[in-house]
């Protein structure tokens, strides 16, 4: 399955520490973050990766190259640095490069799950999209999803609700036809808008994972990830 990594953002919460490099290249235990991310994906058998770049695109593309050192084929969809399109807009911008079904990851997230099981779960159910969810209960970040009967029935990143026990884990699956619906929408466009629409329409399956997520969007998150990786764990 094709993996799409959304790596075009500016990283505003952590940019003051590394003002001249994109978030994907922030050093984590002495190596650029995206190296850890691609190592994880390669260890789970993924071979086709599309990286959506924007801020610092040249640096990211120069470092990753064609992906051959990870045994992958890596291609790119680039946004202009002075006109970033948002996480949903990045997928609209990449429409011509998207496969019929694909998996989306955020470019600042390290997510050590059993990807083969997640892919199989998506392929085995009839809905066009699936969100991996974690029963967060507000622990690691603000919960943003209500899940019932195997579906995300409400999703809202901005307005927390007492019914929200789950959080978007950061691994999402889509049919390309979903993104095609938004081809004429004004940009920028947040992926959360697409996910909220899907939940409201009953088109967003839920797949619960049980491993906490890691992210480098904040100094605290970066420290947690460094401790996790120092333990020698790559996910499973």
N, C-alpha and C positions, 0 to 999 in steps of 0.2 A: 504493500500500500504506500502511496505517496504521502510524505510528511511535509507539511507547510509550517515554517517557523516565522512568526511575526517579530521581526527584529529591526523595525524602522523607527521606534520611538526614541525620544531624547533622554529618558531616564532622569526626570527632573528632581526626584527625591534624593538621588545619590550623585548627581552630576557634579556637585561642588567638590567631591573628592577626586574625581577624574574628569576634569573639564574638557580635555582634548581627545577623549576616545569614546566611541559608542559603548552602550551598556553591554553589548555582546562580547566585548573584548576586555571588560573589567577583570583584573587578575584575581583568580580564586585559587588559593594555595599555590601561587606562582605560575599559573597557566591561565590563558584567556578563558572566560566562562564558556564560550561556545565550543571550545575543545572538549570540555567535560560533557556538554550536552550531546555533541555528536558521538563521542565515545559511548555514551549510554545508549543512544539510538542504534549505533552499529552493533553493540553487544546483543541487542534484541532483534537483529536481523533486518533492519530497515536499510534500503539501498537507494531509494529515490527521495531526494530532499529538495524542496523549493524554499529559498530564503527570501522573504520580503524585506528589502532594505530601504533605508531612507536616510536618517541622520547617520553620518559617518559611513555611508555605503561603500566608498572606495576602500576604507580600512578593513571592513568586514570581508568584502569580496577578495581583497588581496591576501588576507590571512587564510581564508577557507579554500580559495581556489576552486578547482573542479571537484573537490571532495575525494579524490583518489586515494589520499593517504588514510582515509577511513574505510576504504573499500566501497565508497558511495559515488553516485552521480549527483552533484549539486548544481542546481541552476538558480537563477535570480529573477526577481521582479522588483524593479527599483522605482521609488518615489522621489520627487524633487525635495531636497532638504528644506526649501523655503515654502513648501506646500504639502505637508504631511497629511495623509488621507484618513488616518484613524485605523484601528484594527480591522474593522469591517471594510473600510475603503481599500485597505491593502489587498483584501481578497477580491474585491471587485476589480481592482487594477490588474490583478494576476489572472483574471478569468481565462485568458487564452492559454495559460500554462497549467491550469488545474485539470487533474484527472477526473473521471466520472465520480469517484468517491475518494476522499482524502481525509487525513488526520491533521488537526491544527494544534500547535503548541505556541506558547508565548516565549519570546526570546529572552526572558529573564527568569525562567522557571526550570528547576531541576526536579523531575517527577519520577521517582523510582518505583514503578509499578510493573506488573506482568502485562506487557503490551500485547502479547499474543492473545491473552484472554480478552482484553478489551476489544481488539480488532475482531475477534471471533464473535463477541457479543453484539457488536454493531452489525456485522454481516448476517447474523442469525435473526435479527428482528426487522419488522417491516417499515419502520419510520425512516424518514430521510435524514435525520440528524440524531446525534446522541451526545450527551454531556456526561463525562465522568464526574461524579460528585463525591464529596467527603463529608461525613457527619461531623461537622466542625463545631457546632453549637457555640459559635463566637470565640473559640479558643485561640486559633492562630490568626484569624482575620474576621471581618464582619461577615456573617453568614448571609447568603443572598438567594437561596433557592428553597422552594417547597417541593417535595417529592411525594408522589402517591401512585401506587399501582404500577411501578416501573416507568413512570414518566415524570419529567419536570413540569409541574403544573403552574408554577409561578416563578419568575426570575426577575430580580430587580437589584442592581448594584447600588442604587442611590438611596433607596428608602427601605431600611430594615423593617422586618415584620416579625412578630412573635412566632409565626408559623415557620419561619426560616430556620431549620436545623442544619441545612446543608450549605456547602459552598462549591462553586464551580472550581473543580480541581485544577483545571488548566489543560486538560486533554479533551478535545472535542472532535467530533466526526461530522462530516457534511457530504451530501450529494452536491455536485456542481450546480444542479438545477436550483438549489436554494439560493446560491449566490447570484445566479442569473436574474432572480426576481428583483434584485437591488441595483441592477446595472444602470438604471436611469435616475437613481436617487441622488440628491445633492450630497456632495462630500465636503468635509470629512464625515465619516460614518463609523460609529463604535460597534464592534462586534456584539456588544451587549444588547443593542437594539434588535439585531437579527435573532439572538437567542431568546429575548423576551417575546418577540413576535411568534417564534416557533412554539414556545411554551403555551402561549395563549391559544394557539391554533391546535394544540394537542399533537404536535409533530416532533416533540423533543423527548427522546427516550433518555432514561437515567441509568447509569451504571455505577454502582457504589464501589469505591476503592477504600482501602483501609490503611494505607501508608500516608503519613503526613507529607505535605508538599514543602518544597524549599524554593526560595526566590532570592534574587539579588537586587530587588528594587529599593531596598532600604539597608542601612548599615547593619541593623539588627539581623535582618534576613541573611545578609552576606556572612555574618559571623556564624549563624546557625549552620549554613551550608558548609562552610569550611570545617567546622567540627565534625559534621556528618561524613564528609569526604575523607577526612583524616582517619576515620575509623576503617577505611578500606572498603566501604560498601558501595556498590554500583547499581543496586536495584534488583528486583526480582518479582 
